[in-house]
Amino acid sequence: KKMSSFQTSSSSFLPPVNQSWAHSTCSHASLARALKNKDVTAIEADIIMGQCTTTTTTTMTDNDENTKLLPIMAHPPSRSSDLNLNDFF
């Protein structure tokens, strides 16, 4: 059976049919493990507004003046993480 030009050209960038996921990759340690694992083909993480435990940079404040919020990688109900969105990428 002949493949269409779309199938031929798109097959070079499509992920494997059988994915191996790293789930809840919401810390520096879990991201490092996922990136080192040659079997992992996809990484999943949650993004929430919360406190990053490793940075003082802020982009947003909550109603409480003392609470600094920014996009972090964390799975609810957690509201803090050592991995912010910028470091994830």
Protein Blocks (a to p, Z undefined) as FASTA:
>chain_A
ZZdfklmmmmmmgccfbdcddehiabfklmmmmmmmmkbcbdcddddddddfkbcbdfbd
cfblklccdddddddfbfbdfbdfklmZZ
